[in-house]
Amino acid sequence: MALFIEIKNLTLEYEGVKVLNNINLDINEGEVVGILGRSGAGKTILMHVLRGVEKYEDISGEVIYHLARCEKCGYIEPPSKVGKKCNCSDEFLQSYDADLVKLQSHDIHRKEITKRIAIMLQRTFALYGDERVIVNVMNSFTEIGHSNADALSKSVELLDEVQMSHRMMHIARDLSGGEKQRVVLARQLVKSPMLLLADEPTGTLDPKTAIIVHDVIMKAVKEYNMSMVITSHWSEVIVQLADKAIFLENGEIVSEGDPKKVSADFMKLVGKVEKHVDVAIGEPIIQVKNIVKKYISVDRGVVRAVNDISFDVKEGEIFGLVGVSGAGKTTTSEILMGVIQPTSGSVNVRIGDEWVDMIIPGPDERGRATKYMGILHQEYGLYPHRSIIDNLTESIGLDLPYELGVRKALKTLQTAGFTEDKAKSILSKRSDEISEGERHRVALTQILIKEPKIIIMDEPTGTMDPITKIEVTRSILKAREEMGETFVIVSHDMDFVLEVCDRIALMRAAKIVDIGDPATVLSKLTEAERIEAAEKS
């Protein structure tokens, strides 16, 4: 295979911090390179440097693309096409090297290269949400000069290639995450790319959908003879898809070579979480008795989302609600917060020495307790155009002088698992400038900074990589240890609740079937529950 991209001594700094440090990597034509690393390791920024659209100030080293180029029209191809005739003229393609670090952003040669690079970003679906799927792909063709008739024909072919022809008349915003990613891929394939940069393309998808998307991507890589660089927080994805892999840590390559070996090096970082057994657990702070929640469904009649459950949560305890989808976990947590009114039963929360009835609305009843309670949803949201310090102060109504707000934010960020230096370094950044794991800990900090006594977390680990999951586990344990918070955690992630929870309640078909030590309760899972938990984790 011909050498396609050569990265030499690449270093990139942000505000004096090296986010990439002396990166050296060769990518061959047609090769799939996998990148592993925990959140914030530098995977995404390396992708953006390879893409070549953005120009960076504090960057050094070389990112050399070895290419075949037509001197007459400027068309470029991968290096194996040197000596072949250009499709646009009778000229022969000449050998051409371009260093993206040195080329200016307005340079025509740089633009020729970036036009042939496709990218798929995690959580970002570059689609016209109100347009049909077929129109989304057609727009990509018309933008590069194709007629409407030609664009229609080619769009149908592309949608067939990415297994989306059965959704071509659907509105883009109504698609599932996996379907949106396939339409994004179709739009990118319009470029006839020579390189595909896939940054966590299935990071938020369930395992079954991820397999479909991976299959479609790999088929496109072979069909278009593309090189690909792919990041994933699942080491098995890199093992399955990549020809070779690198492991990034703090912006440096710490391991390179066979994907199985690199994956094993990555997984060594996961380690174990030490639960502090000497944390004091107090008297009950939440009491739930005989809660029932019924809904009326046109199709199903009376539906019992929660069916006569009782339990208590002790002060300072990390209590888990576990079970498969539809077991009643989320409904129970929303009843605890007073978001949903139960059909019958009682929920009481202790504030100081007094019990507050959560069934009775009003500022002197339920409202008295909810101001000391916080909830972190699975789909948490930070303000994207505000700095982290703004997200932790004025954006959430924290009424403190600025200097005191900064001090409190720094202290609380450290409670959520940041080092002091890291906490200081992210205050001025926006949420899209930090990693997913860091965003999750900032979202937890948003809750902690309001000084709640009780925190309810809905699927806090979601589809996180194993290392970030461990970091979030540690942040919860540290917050409990330092601030004495009580946590109620809703989760399908059995490994996570085993690590973090003191007790769990197993829900099945809207009922609690067992409460107790996590290891003991989890040993009673049915085979179907184990399979679903494994698929979603």
N, C-alpha and C positions, 0 to 999 in steps of 0.2 A: 504493500500500500504506500502511496506517495505521501510524503509529509505535507500536511495541509496548514496547520496552525502551530506556530512556535512561540511559546511564552517564555521570556527570559528575564529573570530577576525583577519581576513585576512587584512594585510596592505602591500602595495607595494610602494616603493619610487623610483623616477628617479631624480637624481641630487638634492636631498634634498626636492623634491616636492612629496607629497603623492598623487599618482594617484588612489590608492584604500586605503580607510581608515576605518579600523575596520568593515569589511564586515562579517555579520552573516546571513547564509541562509541554509535552508534544502531543498533538492530536492529528492522527492520520486521516486521510481521505476515506470516507465510508465507515469510520470507527465510531463506536458508541462509548463515550466516557461518562462514568458515573461519579457524582460528588456526594460524599457523606459528611456530616458534621452536625453538631448540635446547633440550636438556634443562636444566631449572632456570630457564627464561625466565619462568615465571609462568603458563603455559597452564592447568595443572590447578587452581591456586588461584583463578584467575579463574572457572573453571567452578563451583567450590564456592561462591563468592560469589553467582553467578547462581542457583544452586540454592536458596540461602536457608535451608538446614537448620541450618547452624552459625552461631553468633554469634561475632564477632571483637572483641577488645578494642581494639587499635590500628588502627582503621579510620576513614576520613573520606571525604567525598564523597557521592555519591548513586547509587543503583541503583533507578531508578523504573520500575515496571511500570504501563503504561497499560492499563486493563482495563474490562470491562463487568461490573457486579455486581448481583445481586438483593438488594435491601434486606431482603426477607422471609426468605429461606432462606440467604443468603450465598454462593450459587453464583456462580462467576465464569467469564467467557469472554474471549477476545481482544477488543480495542477495536472491531472492526468490528461486533460484536453489540449495541452500544449502541442502545437503542430497540426491540430485539427482545424477544418474550415469553420468560420463563424457563420451562424444561421442568418445573420443580418447582412452579410456581404461576402465577397469572395476572398476576403483577407484570411490569412492563417493566424490562429491564436498564438500570441507570444508569451513567454515566461515573464511573470510580473510579481514583485514582492511589495507589500504595503504594510507599514508599521502604524497601527491605529493610535499608538501613543504619540507619535510625531505628527501625523496628518492633522491638519486643522479641521474643525467641525464643518466649515463651509467648503472644504475641498471636494471637487467633483469626484475624485477617485474614491474618497471615503464614502460618498453617497452611492456610488456604483456597487460597493461592497455591501453596505447595510441593506440595500434593496433586495439582496439575495439571501438575507438572514431572517429566519422565522423564529418567533418566540411565543411561548405559552407560559403565562405567569400564574402563580398560586393565588387563588381567591379573586383573580381579575379576569372578567369575561368581556373582552373588547368587542361588544356587539351593539347593534342598534336595537335597543330593547323593545321598541314599539313596532318594529318591522318584522315581516315574516322571515323565516329561516332562509328561504330561497333568495329573498331580496338582500339579505345580509351578505350572501356570497356573491351575488351579482354586482353589488356595489364595489366589491374588491376588484372585480374585473373591469368595470367601467372606469374606476379610478386610474387604471393604467392604460386606458385607451381602447378597450374592446367595445364593439357595438353591442346594443342591447340584445339582439338576436344571438350573437356569438356568446355573450355573457350568460344568457339563459341556458344554452346548450351545455357549456362547460361547467356551469354551476350544478346542473343536474348530475353530471358525471362525477364531480367532486363529492357531492353529498352521498352518492352511491358508494364511493370509495371509503368514506368515513362512517358508513352504516347509518346515515341519517335521512335517506330518501323518504322514509315513512313519516318524517316530521317536517317536510319542506314547507308546508303551508301553515305551520304553527307560528304563533307570535314568539319571538326569541325570549322575552322575559318569562314566558310560561313554561320553559323547558326546565328539566332537572339539571343539577350541576354537571353530571356526566355527559348529558346531551349538549349542554352549552360548550363544554370543552371540545367536543367533536366538531361543533360548528366553528369554533375558534380555529381549530386545526385546518378545517377546510378553507377558511379565509386566508390562513397563512400559506397554504399550499398553492394558492393562486400565484405566488411569487416564483414558483418552481425553485424552491430554496436549495442551496447547497449545504446549509447548516441549519439545524433545528436546535434551539435552546429551550429546554423544557424544565422550568423551575417549579418543582413540586406540582406537576400537572394534575395529580390525583390526591393531593394532600388532604383535601376535605371530603373525599368521596368514600362511600362504604366499599369494603373489599370486593364485592361482586362487580360493582360498577367500575372500580379501578381496573380490574382485569380486562374488561371490555375496552376501556380507554387505552390501556397499555398495548393491547393487541392491535388496535387501530393505528396507534402511533408507530409501532414497529413495522407494520405492513407498509405504512407511508415511507418510512426510512428506507426500506428495501426497494419499494417501487420507484422512488425518486433518487435513489443512490445518494442519500444525504449522509453527512456526518451528524452526530447528535451529542450534545452534552446535557445530561439529565441529573437533577438533584432529587433526592427523596429522603424523607425521614424514616423510611422503612428499609432496613438493610437488605431484606430479601428481594426487594424490587431491583436494587442495584445488582445483586447477584444474578438475578434472572435476565436482566436486560443489557447489562454493560459488558463490553469487551475488556475494559480495564477500569480501575477506579482510583480515586484519591480520597483521603480523609483529611479534612480541614479542621484545624483547631486554632482559635485566636488568630485567624488570617494566615496561618502557615500550613504547608503540607507536612503532615507528620507520618503519613503512610501512603504508599503508591504501589500499584501493581495488580495482581490477581484479585478480582472482586470478592472472592471468598475470604482471602487473607485480610484485605482491607476492612471488610465487614466485621470480621472477628476482632480486629483491633478497635473498631468503633464501639462494638458492644461491650468491650472491657470497661468502658467509661460508665456504663449504666450503673454497676455496683449495687449496693444495698442501702436502704434507708434505715438508720438507727432510730427506733421510736423510743422516746424518753419515758420510761415506765414510771418515773417518780413524779410525773405531773399530777397535781392534786385535782381530783374529780369531786365536785361538790354535790349538793342536794339537787333534786329535780328543778329545772328552770322552765321546761315545757311539759305540759300534761295534756294528752289527747285521749278522749274516752268515747268509745262507741260512735266514731265518725262514720256517717253515710253520705255519699254524694250520688244523686240520681240525675240522669238526663233523659229527656224524651226524644227519641229518634224516629223519624218517619219510617225508616227501613227496618229498624230493630226493636221498636217499642221502647220500653223502659230499660235504660242501660245503667248499671251500677258501676260507676267509675271507681268508687271506693265503697267497700261493703263491710261496715261494722268493725273498724279497726281501733285498737287502743295501744298506746305506748307512752313512755316518758323519755325525756332527754335531760341528762344531768349537766349542771353548770361546769364549764371547762371541758366537756366531753366532745369528741368527734364521733358523731353518730351517722351511720349510713343507711340510706333507703335503696335497696337493690332489687333487681328483677328484670325480666325481659320487657320489651316494648309492649305497652298496653296493660302492664301490671297494676298501674295506679300510682306510681312514684311521683310523677310531676304534679298530678292533681293534689296529692297529699301535701306536697311542699307549698303549693299555691294556697291551700287552705290554711297552712301554718302562718303564712304571711298576711292573711286576710284578703288576698286577691280574689279568692272564690269563697262564696258562702256555702257551708255544708247544708245538706238537706236536714240532717239531724245529728245530735251528738254535741260534744263540747271540746273547746280548745282554750287552754289557759296558759299564759306566759307570766313568769314572775319578774317583776321590776322592783328592785330593792327587796323589801320584805312583803310586798303586796302582790296579789295575783290579779291579772287583768284578763277579762273575758274577751277573747278575740272574735266572738260571734256578734258582739254588740258594736255597731259602728259609732263613730264620733271621736272628737279630740280627747275627751276624758275617759274613753274606754279603749277601743282597739288602737286609736291614734296615739295613745300614750305609750303603747308597746312598740308600734311599728317604727317610731323614730329611733329606737334603739336596736332595730333589726336591719340587716342589709342582705340583698340578694345579688348574686353574680350569675347571670344567665349564661348559657352555653354560647349564644351568639351575642357576646358582650360587644359594646361599641365605644371606642374612644372618639373624641372630636378630631377628625383627620387634619384640619387646617389650623389647629391650635397646638402649641408646644406642650410637652409633658407637664411642665410646671403649671401651665394654664389648665390642663386637664385635671390636675390635682387640687386646684384652688378655686378660682373664680368660675370656671365652667361648671362646677358642681355645687356652687353656692357656698363655698367655705369662706365665712366672713372673718378673715384675719388680715392684719397688716401684712404687706408683701414679704418683708424680711422674716416675720414669724412663720408665714405660710411656707416659705422655702425651707426653713429649719424643720418644720413639722413634716414636710414632704420628704426630705432627705432621711429623717429618722424612720418614717413609715416605709419608705422604699427598702431600707435595710431590713426592717422587720419582715417584708415580703420576700426577702432572699437576695437582694442586690448587695454588692460590696459598697463601701462608702465612695470609692473612686468611680465605680460604674454608675451609682446613683447620681453623682454630680455631673457625669459626662452626658447623661441622657436628658437632663432637665430642659435644655434648650432645643432638643430635637422634636420633630413631629412624629406621630405614631407610625407613619409609613417608613421612617428611617431607623426603626428598631425591629428586632426579630419578633416572630409570633410568640415565643415563650416569654420574651420581655414584655410584650404588649399584655399578655395574660397577667403577669405579675403587677403591671401598672394598673390594670383593671381591678385586681385584688386590692391594691393600695388605695384606689378610689373609694372602696368600701371601708377599709380599715381606718382611713384618715378621718372618717366621720365618727369614729369611736363607738361602733355598735357593740352590743353584748352578745348578739346572736347573728351568725352569718349562714345563710342558706346558699348552697352552690349547686347549680344544675349542670351535670356532666362536665366538671371542671377540666378533665383531661381530653375530652373530645377525641380528635384523631392525632394527638401530639406524638412526636417522635419519642422513643423510650427514654432518652436522656433528659429532654425537656420535661417529661412526665415526672421523672425523679426530682427535678429541680422544683416543680410546682408542689410535689408532695412535701419536700423539705420546707418550702415557704409556708405551707399550711401548718405544719408542725411547729415551726419557729414562731409564727403569729400566735398560736395557742399558748406556747411556752412563755412568750414575752408579754402578751397582752391579756392572757386569760380568757380569750374568746371561746364561745361555744359554737361548734360547727354542725350543721345538718347537711350531709352530702348525698345528692341523688346521682346514682351512677350505674352504668351497665358494666363498668370496667372492674372485674373481680380482682385482678392483681392489684389494682390501685387501692380499692377499699381494704384489702387485706393488709397493705402496707400502712395506711393512714388512719383507719378507723379503730376506735376502742370497742364499739359494739355496732352491730348492723341488724336491720330488720329485713327479712326476705319477703317480698310481696309476690303473690301469684294470684292471678284472676281477681284482682281488687281486694284481696285479703292479705293480712300478715300471717304467714304460716310458721315463722320461727323468728326469735330474737335472741341475740347473745354474742358470744365471741366470734369474730369473723371467720376464723379457720373452721370452727365447729359448724356454723351455719352454712358456709359455702360447701362443706362436704356433703350437704343434703340436696344440692342442685340436681335437677333432672338432666338427662342427656341432652334434651332439646334446649334447656337453659344454658348448658355449657357450650353448645355449638353456637348459639346466638351471641353469647358473651364473647367467645373467641373471634367470631366474624367481625363484631363491632369494635373490638379492642386491637 
